[in-house]
Amino acid sequence: MQLTTWLKLVPGRPLRRAGHQTALIAAGLPLHLAVAPLWLWLLGTMAALAPAATPLPVLLPLAALPVLLTLLVTPLLTAGQRRRYRALAGKDLPRPAVPGPGRNWTSAARRLTTRALWRQVCYHAVAGPLLAVLDLAVLAVLAVAVVAASLYVWIWALPPHWPVTDVGYTTQAVYVTAGGLALLFLGPRLTGAVVRLEIRAAEVLLGPSRTEKLARRVADLAESRAGVLDAADAERRRIERDLHDGAQQRLVSLAVNLGLARTTLGDLPEDARKVIDEAHREAKEAIAELNDLVRGLHPAVLEDRGLDAALSGIAARLPIPVRITVDLPQRPSPTLEAVAYFVISEALTNVVKHAQARRADVSVERIGETLLVVVADDGAGGADLAAAGTGLAGLAKRVASVDGTFSCHSPAGGPTVITVELPCAP
C-alpha cells in the first residue's frame, strides 16, 4: 500500500495533515542532498589542486565534471520534486517555459543558457542542502519529542532488574515527559512552517518566473478575449438569422395580406380602407427598418461574399460617390472582417452626416500580418475623437478589442483620413 493510502487511515484531519507534512519532509531529504556530494567533490578538488599549482588545462576538466553531472541530474531531480509536492502536498508546480526540442549544438546551448535551468540548479545545489538541514532538524525534534513523551513506556518496557527503572518515579522523568508532550504539540506547527518555506522556495526556483507568469496571463487573457469576441459574433449571426427567418417573414406576410385586402375588398367603408392603407404602409416601413437592423447586426452578404461585396453594397446606398479598393489575397478571420466592415460603415455614415464631403475613398489591403483600412474624404475636416455624437471613440474601442490601432487625422478644412490597423493571425 502506498504511503498516501496509509496516511488516509490516520484519524483526525490535523493528524493526517501533520502526517502528510512529515512525509513530505522525509521524502525531500534524499532529493535535497543528491547534489551535495558533487559540490563537495568540486570543493575538495579545488582545495587539493589549488596549492599544487595545477595547470589550468588539467584543473578546468576536473572542476567542470561535477558541474556537468549536476546539469545532467537537474531535470531528474526537478521531476522528483514536482512529484513529491503533487503527491504529498497537493501542490502542482507550473512548469517554466523551455526552448523547443532539438539535438544540435545550438539547441543545447540555448537550453543551457535559460534562466529556468539555472534557477533549478540553484535550488538543488544551494537551497536544497539548506532545506535538508531544516528537514533534519524537524525530524530530530519530532523524534526527541516522541521518545521524551513516551519515557514511561520505555522505562516500563525494560526488564525489572535494570536499575534505570527507578528513574520512572523521579521528578526528572516527569519533566522530560512534559517537555516531550510540549514538543509534540509544537511539532506540527514547526513542520508546517518548514513545509511552507519549502513550497515557496520551489515555486520561486522550480516554477516559472514572474515575467513568465505575466506572459502566460496575458496570453490566457488574449485567448479568452478572442473567445468572447467569437461568441459575440456568433450571437450576432444567430440574432440576424432569427430576425430574417422569423420576424421579418411575418412582417412580409402581414404586408402581403394587407395589400391583398386593400385590393380585393372594394366595398369596404372609407374609414376601414384608410386603416388598412395605414397598416400596410407601417408594415412596409417596419420591414425597411428591420432590414436596416439586420444589415447592421451582421449583413448576410459579408458572410457569403466577403468584405468587397459588403462594402460595395454600402457605397451603393450612400448619396455621395465612394471608391472602394479591396486587395486581399485571402479572407481574414470572421471577427476581423466584421470589425473592418463596421468601422468602414460607421466612418462612411459620419462622412455623410458631418463631413459635407463630395466624395470618399476606402482602401482595404493586407500588408504582411496587418489588415490596413483607410477611409478618406474631402470634407470640411475638424473631426475630434473625443467629440460626442461622432462615434469615433466607439470605433476606437471596437478596434482595440482585437489589439488593433485607430488613428484619425482631420485638420480644419479637411481632408479627413481614418487609418485602422488590425493584426491578422499568421
N, C-alpha and C positions, 0 to 999 in steps of 0.2 A: 504494500500500500504506500502511496506517495506521502511525502511529508505534509503537504497541504491537506490531504484527506485525514491524517491523524490530528492535525490542528483543529479541524472542524468538530472533532469529538470532544474537545476541551469545553467544559461547561462554562457558561457566562461569557458575555461579549467582551468585557475588559480582559479576561484571562486569554481569550482567543486572540485579541489584538496584541497583547503582550507576547503571546507565543509566536505570532507572525513576525513581530518586530525582532524578537530574539533570534528566530530562524534566519531572518534577513541579515542580521549582523554576523551570525555564524557562517552563513553561506558566502558572505563577502570577504572573509579573511583570506582564503586561498587566491581569490581573484585580485585582491588588493596587493598581495605580496608576490604575485607572479613575476613582476618585472624587477623587483628589488634585487634579486641575485645578479641580474645582468648589469645593473648600475653599480653594485658593489664590485663586480668584476672589473668594470671600467675604472672605477676609482682606485682599486687595488693595482691595476696595470699601470695607470698613470703614476701612482705613488712609487711603484717599484722601478719604473724605467726612467722617470724624470731625473733622479740624481745620477744615473749612469750615463747621461748624455747620449741617449739612444738616437740614432739618425732618424730624421723626420720620415723618410720613406718606410721605415720599419714601424715607427710609432703610430703613424696615421692608420694603417690597416688594423693594427691591434686595438686602437681606440674606436675605429668605425664599426668593428664587428658587433659589439654589444648594442650599438645604436641601430644597426641594420636588423638584428634579431628583434629588438623592441618594435621596430616598424612592422616586421612580419607578423608578430603575435598581437599587435594592437587591434586589428579587426576582430580577431577571435575573442579577445578579452572584452571588447566592446559588446559583441553579440551576447557573451555570457552575462555581462552586467545588465543588458536590456532584459534578458530572460529572467534574471533574478528579481529585478524590480517589478516586472509584469506579473510573475507568479506569486511573490510573497508580499508585495506592497500594492498590487493593483495599479501600478503606475506605468503607463505606456509612454516611453520617451520618444518624441518625434525624431525622425532621422534627419540629419543635416543634409544640405544639398552637396552632391559629389559630382565630379566630372563623369561623362559617359564612358562606357567600357571601351577598351582599346588595348592592344598589345604592343604598340610601337613605343619607342623611347619618348616621343612627345607626350603621349597619354600618361605614361608612367611618371614623367617629370611633372606634369600638370597635377596628378594626384598627390605627389609628394609635396607640392607647394601649397596645397589647400590649407586654409586656416582650420577647417574642421578636423583634419588628420592630426595636426599638431596640438589642437585642444585635447584630443583624445590621448595623445602621448603624454601631455601634461597631467591629465587625470590619472593615468596608470603609473607614471613614473614619480610624480610629486604628491598629488593629492591622495592616491591610493595608499602608499605607506603611512601617511599621516592618519588617514581614516582607519587603517589597520591598528595603529596604536590605540585609538579611541575604542575600537571594537574589542581589543584585548582587555582594555581597562574595564569596559562594561561587563564583559563576560566574567572577568575576575571578580568584580563586585558582586555579580549575581551568584557566583559560586560560593564566595565567602558568606553571602547572606543566607544561602540555603544551608551551608554547613553550620553556621552560628545559630540559626533559628532552630535547627534540629539537633542541638547539642545533647539534650537529654535523651533523645532517641539513640544517638551514637553511644552514649555512656551506658545506657541500659542494655544495649545490644552486646556490650563487651562481656567476656566471661566474668563470673563473680569473684574469682581470685585475683583479678587485676586490681592493683591499688588505685588506678585512676578513677574507679567508680566512686570513690569518696568525693571527687570533685563535683559530682552531680548535686551534692547537698550544700555547696558553698555559695556564698553571695556572688563570687565572680562568675559562676555559671549562669546565674540569673541575669547579670549584666550583659554577658555575651549573648544570651538568648534574646534579650530585649533589643540589643543592637542589631542582631540578625533580622528580627521582625521589622525594625525600622528601615533597614536596608531593603528588605523585600517590599516594603511599602513605597520607598523612593525609587526602587529599581525600574519599574515600568516608566516612570517619568524621565529618568535618565536615559533609558533605552529609546523612548520616543524622541527626545531631543537629538540624540545621535542619528536616529533614522531620518529625521527632518533635515539635518545637516547633510547627510549623505545624498538624499534626494535632490536637495538644492544644488550641491556640487555636480551631481550627474546631469541635471537639467542645463547647467551653465556650460559644462565642458563636453558632455557627450551629445547633447541636443543641438538644435540649430541656434545660431547667434541671433541677437536682437534684430540685426539687419535682415537676416533670412526670414525671421518670423514676420517682420513687417512686409517683406516682399511677398511672402505667401498670403498674408492677409489681404494685400492689395489685389493679388491675383484672384483670390476667392471672391472678393467684393466685385471685381470686374466681371467674373463669371456669373455671379448671382444677378448682377445688374443686367447683363446680357440676357439672362433667362427671363427677367421681369419684362424687359423690352419685347422679347419674342412673344411672351404670353400676352402682353398688351396688344401687340399687333395681331395676334391670332384672335383675341377677343373682338377687336375692331372688325376683322373679317367676318366673324360669326354674326355680329350685330348687323353688318351690311347685308349678309345673306338672309337673315331673318326679316329685315325690313323689306328687302327686294322681293322675297318669296312670300311674305305674309301680308304686312300692312299695305304695301304698295299694290299688290294684286287685288286686295279687297277694295282699295280706293278706285282702281281702274274699273273693276266690276261695277262698283256703285255709279261711277260716272257714265259707264255704258248704259246701265239700266235707266238712269235719269234721262239720258239722251233719247233712248227709245220711248220712254214715257212721254217726253215732250213732243216727239214726232208722231206717235201713234194715237195718243189721246187728244183728238182735236176738239172734242165737245166739252173740255174742262172749263170751269169758270176762269175769268181773267185773274182773280186773286190766286187760285191754285196754280195756274200757269206761271205766274210771277215767282211763286215759291219754288216750283220745280226749276225754273231758269236760274234762280239764285243758288239753289243747292247744286245744280250742275256746274255753275261757274266756280263755286267754292271747292267742289270736289276736284276740278281741274287745277285750281291754284294749290290745293293741298298736295296733289300729285307732283306738281312742279317743285314745291318746297321740299317734299320728301326726296325727289331726285337729287336736289342740291345737297340735302343732308347725307344721303347715301354716298354721293360723289365725294363729299368732304370727309366721310369716315374712311373709306378705302375704295377708290374707284376700281371697278372691275377691269377696265382697260389697262390699268397699271399692272395688275396681276397677270392678265392674259397676254398682253403685247409688249409690256415693258415701259421704260421711262420715256422713250422718244414719242411713242404714240400718245401716252397720257399727257405729256407737255403740249403736243400738237393740239389736243382737244382743248386744253386751257387757252392756248393762243387763239383758237378759232372763236371762242366766246367773248374775247375782250374787244373793246371798241377801238383800240389802237393797234397798229401793226407790231407784231412781235416776231423776231427772227430767232428760231430755235436751232441750236447746233449741238448734237449729241454724238460723241465719239467714244464709244465703249466697246472694247473688243469682246467683253463678256459681261453679262448682267451681274451687278453687285448683289449682296445678300438682300432678302426682302426688307429687313429692318432699315438698312442704309438707303435702299431705294425709296422706301416710304418717307424717310426723313428728308431726302433730297426733293421729292415731289412736293411735300407740304411746305418746305421752305420756299421753293420757287413759286408755288401757288400763292402763298401769303405775300411774298415780295411783289409779285405782279399785281395783286389786289391793292397793295399800298401805292404802287405806281399809278394805277387808275384813280384812286381816291385822293391822293395827296400831292403827287409829283407834278401834275399839269404837264405831263410829257406827251410828245408826239410819236415816240416810238420807243421800243425796248429791245434789248438783246439778252438772250440766255445761252450760256455755254456750259456744257457738262462734258468733262473728259476725265480719263483716268491717267494719272502720272505716277508710275511706279506702284506703290501701295497706298496711294491717296486719290480719293474721288474729289475732283476740283469742280466747284459750282460757282459760276459768276453770273450775276444779274445786274445789268446796267441800263440806265435810261437817260434821256436828255432833258429831264425836267428841271424844276427850279432848285432842287437840292435842299440843303438845310435839315435833312433827316437826322434825328437825335435818337441814339439807342435807349436813352433813359426817358424819352418823352412818352407820355401816356397816350393811348389811343392808336399808336402805330403798330403795335405787336412785335416790334423788333426785339424787345427783351425776351418775349416768349420764344421767338425763333432762336435766339442765342442759347436759351436753356434747352431747347429741343436738340440743337446741335451738340451742346456739351454733354447731353445724356449718352452719346455714343463716342465720347472723347474727341469730338471734332472742334474746330476753331471757327469763329464767326467774326467777321470784320465788316464795318460799314464806313465807306469814305464818301461823304456827302457835303462838300463845301457849299456855301451860299451861292446861288446862281447855277449850281449843277456842274458836271453831271454827278449822279449817284451811282456808286458801284458797291454792290454787296458781294463779298467773297466768302465762300464756305469751303473748308477742307475737312473731308470725312475719311478717317483711316479705314482701309479695307483689309480684311484678314488675308494673309498670304494663302 
